[in-house]
């Protein structure tokens, strides 16, 4: 089996779908000749031509708006917004048009659009290149929201997203593009070539969009996380000595609620971790669901570890980033209650 970085796995997914389905087109800012700012589409234009893989003007609203029209006429556009921080000009097209098209047309039209967006911090990108806006999308009926944590899932989820008839917001934690990141920024990066999840089949396969994965089994408490935080939580479990069961949500919405309930009922404790700001973050929804479905099984209040309610700082990157020390402290609080 091939070893791939997340960048290579995403490129492989798009390569597979461009070859399998002539209705798949890929475009966005610098994704054609340049191959994308993170090189996720490198070589695809040369292989499939400028009518299948092409550059778009710097107009997020125009990119998504044109994709909706293409989708209504039978194409399957995969568009890239260069950083998730820049999706806001396309908000009306995403929320009012793409998400509503199937409903407002009584099923006559659909919007099989995949919107790829690098997200999250850990790369010294400051306030306009580090945001994690996933909660904004989960609030919108008609959208699917996905965030993989590793190359294997990234490829399988992206193929499943492209094949899906609903619009999918596909968020890519850019700090994971080249290797798993445990939050210790002062240590050398471990490449995906040295990690089991760097093994990726070269052909077609899918990871179902509404399923989570038990990333680490444990008995002491349940951790609900996604993206980069999965590996931060793994490091926190090792450093705290807490036998944490880590659930990698993968599909943020729709959510694999049965897996969450089963784990929390088993452990009796729960910690929710995400990088986005705390207030109205998706962690609040997770806490509410755990309280609603597992209240009589909980031995302690549900803990949250998140980013702060501030713009993502440039100079104080690691004070904002929920690192393993903060996560481990939450583990200990949950165990001591």
CORFEN-V7413 format. One record per run of one state. SS is the DSSP state (a for helix, b for strand, c for the rest). FROM is the first residue (numbers start at 1). LEN is the number of residues. If there is no record, write none. Layout:
ss/from/len
SS/FROM/LEN
SS/FROM/LEN
This chain:
ss/from/len
c/1/1
b/2/2
c/4/2
a/6/15
c/21/3
b/24/5
c/29/15
a/44/5
c/49/4
b/53/3
c/56/4
a/60/13
c/73/3
b/76/6
c/82/2
a/84/3
c/87/1
a/88/11
c/99/2
a/101/4
c/105/9
b/114/6
c/120/14
a/134/5
c/139/4
b/143/6
c/149/2
a/151/13
c/164/3
b/167/7
a/174/3
c/177/15
a/192/3
c/195/1
a/196/3
b/199/2
c/201/12
b/213/4
c/217/4
b/221/5
c/226/3
a/229/12
c/241/3
b/244/5
c/249/2
b/251/3
c/254/3
a/257/11
c/268/2
b/270/8
c/278/4
a/282/16
c/298/5
b/303/5
c/308/9
a/317/4
c/321/3
a/324/13
c/337/1
